[in-house]
Amino acid sequence: MKLKVFVLAVIVAFVTSCGSDGKKDDKNAQPQEDAKAEPTVVDPMQDKGIGPVKSITLGEIDQTMADAGKEIFKAKCSACHKEDKRFVGPALAGVTERRTPEWIMNMILNPEVMVAENPIAKQLLAEYLSPMANQSLTEDEARKVLEYFRTLKVAE
């Protein structure tokens, strides 16, 4: 229920922000540089996101950690994400080949700031029209979920 209210609030905020600000156009005003600027292009494999995770060193997959991450995923994430198909959010198979480990963990841990400030997260919000829900995971839990994601490969 809280998620529905949050999604509705985001949609209302988005719709109301798209209109005029009520001010008349000033013909003598200088054009804003931002209006002319190209959108920032970010290499998803260089973007670490915004949040507490600054650096991760990955080794071989830790299957025990991945199994724990799978259980956390099933309990907290599977209502919106599926492994191999688009749902409320994107499919997660192959996500570790599309995003840095830091970005993935920061998206899990800090989704409100990520969708507000990170270009890739903003793009995902525009595409899926549903913000990532904050499941209040700890950094350790997010790391286990990341380890589980490392086991998910895209079917060929």
Secondary structure, 3 states (H helix, E strand, C coil): CHHHHHHHHHHHHHHHHCCCCCCCCCCCCCCCHHHHCCCCCCCCCCCCCCCCCCCCCCCCCCHHHHHHHHHHHHHHCCCCCCCCCCCCCCCCCCHHHHCCHHHHHHHHHCHHHHHHHCHHHHHHHHHHCCCCCCCCCCHHHHHHHHHHHHCCCCCC
